[in-house]
Each structure stands twice: as C-alpha cells, then as structure tokens.
Amino acid sequence: MDIIYVLVPLSLLLIGIAVLIFFWAVKSGQFEDMESPAHRILFDDDEPLSRHHDDSDQTPSDKP
C-alpha cells in the first residue's frame, strides 16, 4: 500500500509533463496545417530525387 504514495505523484508528474509537451507543440505550430502533408504525396515531383547511373559505361573492377 505504501507504493501508492510513490505512484500517484509520479503519474501526476508524467501527466503534467505530457500536457506541457502538448501545449508546446500547439504553440510552436505543429498542428497548424494537417492536410497539406497528406495531399503532397498525390503530386508528382518536377525533378527526380536521385539519378540512376547507366551501368554500361562503367568498367568492372574485377576484370582480370
């Protein structure tokens, strides 16, 4: 029964920290635009992210 005297304040402290983190996230604008990232995947990129090299112009290094 003595453990309850430790667990109740500890749980209140953790809830308080979670609430502070939530209000910090709201204040810093984390929840301002919830729809643009979801729609961004539907649009094509103008430039490719990486360029693939053609293997035909490279010489193999294992050639005897």
C-alpha positions as a Markdown table, in Angstrom:
| # | Residue | x | y | z |
|---|---|---|---|---|
| 1 | Met | 0.0 | 0.0 | 0.0 |
| 2 | Asp | 3.0 | 2.3 | 0.5 |
| 3 | Ile | 3.8 | 2.2 | -3.2 |
| 4 | Ile | 0.7 | 4.2 | -3.9 |
| 5 | Tyr | 2.3 | 7.2 | -2.3 |
| 6 | Val | 5.0 | 7.0 | -4.9 |
| 7 | Leu | 2.9 | 6.0 | -7.9 |
| 8 | Val | 0.3 | 8.7 | -7.6 |
| 9 | Pro | 2.7 | 11.7 | -7.6 |
| 10 | Leu | 4.8 | 10.0 | -10.2 |
| 11 | Ser | 1.8 | 9.6 | -12.5 |
| 12 | Leu | 0.7 | 13.2 | -11.9 |
| 13 | Leu | 4.2 | 14.4 | -12.8 |
| 14 | Leu | 4.2 | 12.4 | -16.0 |
| 15 | Ile | 0.7 | 13.7 | -17.0 |
| 16 | Gly | 1.9 | 17.2 | -16.3 |
| 17 | Ile | 4.9 | 16.7 | -18.5 |
| 18 | Ala | 2.8 | 15.3 | -21.3 |
| 19 | Val | 0.4 | 18.3 | -21.0 |
| 20 | Leu | 3.3 | 20.7 | -21.2 |
| 21 | Ile | 4.7 | 19.0 | -24.2 |
| 22 | Phe | 1.3 | 19.1 | -25.9 |
| 23 | Phe | 0.9 | 22.8 | -25.3 |
| 24 | Trp | 4.4 | 23.4 | -26.5 |
| 25 | Ala | 3.6 | 21.6 | -29.7 |
| 26 | Val | 0.4 | 23.6 | -30.2 |
| 27 | Lys | 2.2 | 26.9 | -29.5 |
| 28 | Ser | 5.1 | 26.1 | -31.9 |
| 29 | Gly | 2.7 | 25.4 | -34.8 |
| 30 | Gln | 2.9 | 21.6 | -35.1 |
| 31 | Phe | -0.8 | 21.3 | -35.7 |
| 32 | Glu | -1.4 | 24.3 | -38.0 |
| 33 | Asp | -1.6 | 22.5 | -41.4 |
| 34 | Met | -2.8 | 18.9 | -41.1 |
| 35 | Glu | -3.9 | 18.5 | -44.7 |
| 36 | Ser | -1.0 | 19.6 | -46.9 |
| 37 | Pro | 1.3 | 16.7 | -46.0 |
| 38 | Ala | -1.5 | 14.2 | -46.8 |
| 39 | His | -2.1 | 15.8 | -50.2 |
| 40 | Arg | 1.6 | 16.2 | -51.0 |
| 41 | Ile | 2.0 | 12.6 | -51.8 |
| 42 | Leu | -0.5 | 12.8 | -54.7 |
| 43 | Phe | 1.5 | 15.3 | -56.7 |
| 44 | Asp | 4.5 | 14.4 | -58.9 |
| 45 | Asp | 7.9 | 15.9 | -58.3 |
| 46 | Asp | 9.3 | 18.0 | -61.0 |
| 47 | Glu | 12.8 | 16.6 | -60.6 |
| 48 | Pro | 13.8 | 13.1 | -59.6 |
| 49 | Leu | 15.4 | 12.8 | -56.2 |
| 50 | Ser | 18.2 | 10.6 | -57.4 |
| 51 | Arg | 19.7 | 9.9 | -60.8 |
| 52 | His | 20.4 | 6.3 | -61.8 |
| 53 | His | 23.7 | 5.8 | -63.5 |
| 54 | Asp | 23.9 | 3.6 | -66.6 |
| 55 | Asp | 26.0 | 0.5 | -65.8 |
| 56 | Ser | 27.1 | 0.1 | -69.4 |
| 57 | Asp | 29.6 | 3.0 | -69.3 |
| 58 | Gln | 31.3 | 1.7 | -66.2 |
| 59 | Thr | 34.1 | -0.7 | -66.4 |
| 60 | Pro | 34.1 | -3.6 | -63.9 |
| 61 | Ser | 36.9 | -3.6 | -61.4 |
| 62 | Asp | 37.0 | -7.4 | -61.1 |
| 63 | Lys | 38.2 | -7.8 | -64.7 |
| 64 | Pro | 41.4 | -10.0 | -64.9 |
